[in-house]
Amino acid sequence: MLIRGVLMHHLVKDLLAGNRRAAARLITLIENDDEEKRSLLKEIYPHTGKAFIIGITGAPGAGKSSLVDRLLQQIRAEGLTAGIIAVDPTSPFSGGAILGDRIRMQDHALDAGVFIRSMGTRGSLGGLSRSTREAIQVLDAFGKDIVIVETVGVGQSEVDIVKTADSTVVILTPAGGDSVQTIKAGIMEIADVFVINKADLPGAERTATEINMMLDMNGEKPWRPPVLPTVSIKGDGVDKLWEALQEHRTFLEDSGKLLDVRRQRVRRELTEQVEYLVKTRIWDEVRDTIELDSLVEKISKRQQDPYSAAGELLAKINFYKGDHGEGG
Amino acid sequence: MDVKAKKIRVLVAKPGLDGHDRGARVVARALRDAGMEVIYTGLHQTPEQVAETALQEDVDVVGLSILSGAHMTLAPKIRHLLNEKDMKDVLFLVGGIIPEEDAEKLIAAGTADQIFTPGDPLDKIIDYINAKFASAE
């Protein structure tokens, strides 16, 4: 598909030139696992690493989308541009999804400094979609100063966002359970900034106190997450949130932690890519030359065990044959 | 469910001043259950907002829900904006209280690909969209 490849190559050029349609098309191609996906990402990669990535997470209905909408106002008032990736769940039954986060953000739909993209999780369970990370790269290369990722409404343990964002905001609401909830593992551990949204409701202060107590038990840490009350529908407290995010960014940059965080991310990406290539290679070879069915038959009849069979199978695979890792 | 398959992305939009979105939500839900990714804009969208959202979300289908009687103004305006944005290929559907003669005009003018009105079963919309994309593959 040479012509198709050339057309796609143009998309990257258009993206770098600031073409919105190209940004949208590229995210679709990547999300759909197009055969050109890896070569497109290769071309995009050198242009990434400039955007600051903010993750926003919290339970369903905590006010994530409304808060993103308000944050956008702050960000734009400072003359910065922003890309938003808003993730909503894909149905495990039908594969369909209702992507409704941007309803709260439609005031920014015509702002050329804002690009909003909704994504379904498509089987991913960590609170993000399968291709969130790649979509961030597209918006980063597109030249957005800030990329905000809004996770699905999460429970206690969907914490993939912490591996993806530079700063993570966890949004809670008043009366979210007793103080034991605050010392549980998972989501309470990932926040760089805590927000108590709907802070005009009863119980907001108690919730804040409980989180502060939990944080104080952590002892001396170089960064102590602030706990900030907001009322997102009125915009109260959002300026403080933006200040806190800027402070956290300065902390990350001055302490050298930003480089650490990003180095860890690159290490993970590299590991995943190697694993992906090895996996693809193995199954290509198995499909082409190795008879899997007879092994399955033997193991089912207890003539062999799966452990030694797997070892034998791997020994037959030629990892040095041909050119792999290029293109699709 | 095949998570790898390409999904049909549909924008369900409520342009203009009418404030009734029960119908749009029912359609959105039905499309979701048919395995599509449905982006819903919420109420009171301008034609410019609808077209720009379609572009950013890179949808395959734009479905307008119009109950206000303004379809002969809103639908052509949005179609025009989509064409300007190089989105001529997008499947353009209009649903709502649309008199038959208006429906014929909108289709004849190349504005809408299809019109759906109250009483049309949800499966009719789903089948129509699926058929369009089955033949395009």
HADDOCK unambig.tbl for C-alpha pairs under 7 A between the chains (distance, minus, plus):
assign (segid A and resid 20 and name CA) (segid B and resid 56 and name CA) 6.98 0.50 0.50
assign (segid A and resid 21 and name CA) (segid B and resid 55 and name CA) 6.16 0.50 0.50
assign (segid A and resid 21 and name CA) (segid B and resid 56 and name CA) 6.83 0.50 0.50
assign (segid A and resid 24 and name CA) (segid B and resid 55 and name CA) 6.85 0.50 0.50
assign (segid A and resid 24 and name CA) (segid B and resid 56 and name CA) 5.29 0.50 0.50
assign (segid A and resid 24 and name CA) (segid B and resid 57 and name CA) 6.32 0.50 0.50
assign (segid A and resid 24 and name CA) (segid B and resid 58 and name CA) 5.51 0.50 0.50
assign (segid A and resid 25 and name CA) (segid B and resid 58 and name CA) 6.26 0.50 0.50
assign (segid A and resid 32 and name CA) (segid B and resid 4 and name CA) 6.81 0.50 0.50
assign (segid A and resid 32 and name CA) (segid B and resid 5 and name CA) 6.96 0.50 0.50
assign (segid A and resid 32 and name CA) (segid B and resid 6 and name CA) 5.26 0.50 0.50
assign (segid A and resid 93 and name CA) (segid B and resid 1 and name CA) 6.71 0.50 0.50
assign (segid A and resid 94 and name CA) (segid B and resid 1 and name CA) 6.55 0.50 0.50
assign (segid A and resid 94 and name CA) (segid B and resid 33 and name CA) 5.46 0.50 0.50
assign (segid A and resid 94 and name CA) (segid B and resid 34 and name CA) 6.30 0.50 0.50
assign (segid A and resid 94 and name CA) (segid B and resid 35 and name CA) 4.81 0.50 0.50
assign (segid A and resid 95 and name CA) (segid B and resid 1 and name CA) 5.86 0.50 0.50
assign (segid A and resid 95 and name CA) (segid B and resid 35 and name CA) 4.69 0.50 0.50
assign (segid A and resid 96 and name CA) (segid B and resid 32 and name CA) 4.38 0.50 0.50
assign (segid A and resid 96 and name CA) (segid B and resid 33 and name CA) 5.92 0.50 0.50
assign (segid A and resid 96 and name CA) (segid B and resid 34 and name CA) 6.55 0.50 0.50
assign (segid A and resid 96 and name CA) (segid B and resid 35 and name CA) 3.65 0.50 0.50
assign (segid A and resid 96 and name CA) (segid B and resid 36 and name CA) 4.41 0.50 0.50
assign (segid A and resid 96 and name CA) (segid B and resid 37 and name CA) 5.13 0.50 0.50
assign (segid A and resid 97 and name CA) (segid B and resid 32 and name CA) 5.17 0.50 0.50
assign (segid A and resid 97 and name CA) (segid B and resid 36 and name CA) 6.40 0.50 0.50
assign (segid A and resid 97 and name CA) (segid B and resid 37 and name CA) 4.65 0.50 0.50
assign (segid A and resid 97 and name CA) (segid B and resid 38 and name CA) 5.96 0.50 0.50
assign (segid A and resid 98 and name CA) (segid B and resid 32 and name CA) 6.27 0.50 0.50
assign (segid A and resid 98 and name CA) (segid B and resid 37 and name CA) 6.10 0.50 0.50
assign (segid A and resid 98 and name CA) (segid B and resid 38 and name CA) 4.85 0.50 0.50
assign (segid A and resid 98 and name CA) (segid B and resid 39 and name CA) 6.06 0.50 0.50
assign (segid A and resid 99 and name CA) (segid B and resid 38 and name CA) 5.79 0.50 0.50
assign (segid A and resid 99 and name CA) (segid B and resid 39 and name CA) 4.66 0.50 0.50
assign (segid A and resid 99 and name CA) (segid B and resid 40 and name CA) 6.44 0.50 0.50
assign (segid A and resid 100 and name CA) (segid B and resid 39 and name CA) 5.98 0.50 0.50
assign (segid A and resid 100 and name CA) (segid B and resid 40 and name CA) 5.41 0.50 0.50
assign (segid A and resid 102 and name CA) (segid B and resid 41 and name CA) 6.70 0.50 0.50
assign (segid A and resid 103 and name CA) (segid B and resid 40 and name CA) 6.89 0.50 0.50
assign (segid A and resid 103 and name CA) (segid B and resid 41 and name CA) 5.02 0.50 0.50
assign (segid A and resid 103 and name CA) (segid B and resid 42 and name CA) 5.14 0.50 0.50
assign (segid A and resid 109 and name CA) (segid B and resid 49 and name CA) 5.85 0.50 0.50
assign (segid A and resid 109 and name CA) (segid B and resid 52 and name CA) 6.72 0.50 0.50
assign (segid A and resid 109 and name CA) (segid B and resid 53 and name CA) 6.55 0.50 0.50
assign (segid A and resid 110 and name CA) (segid B and resid 49 and name CA) 6.18 0.50 0.50
assign (segid A and resid 110 and name CA) (segid B and resid 52 and name CA) 6.77 0.50 0.50
assign (segid A and resid 115 and name CA) (segid B and resid 56 and name CA) 6.81 0.50 0.50
assign (segid A and resid 116 and name CA) (segid B and resid 56 and name CA) 6.50 0.50 0.50
assign (segid A and resid 117 and name CA) (segid B and resid 56 and name CA) 6.18 0.50 0.50
assign (segid A and resid 117 and name CA) (segid B and resid 57 and name CA) 5.54 0.50 0.50
assign (segid A and resid 118 and name CA) (segid B and resid 57 and name CA) 6.64 0.50 0.50
assign (segid A and resid 122 and name CA) (segid B and resid 3 and name CA) 5.60 0.50 0.50
assign (segid A and resid 123 and name CA) (segid B and resid 3 and name CA) 6.19 0.50 0.50
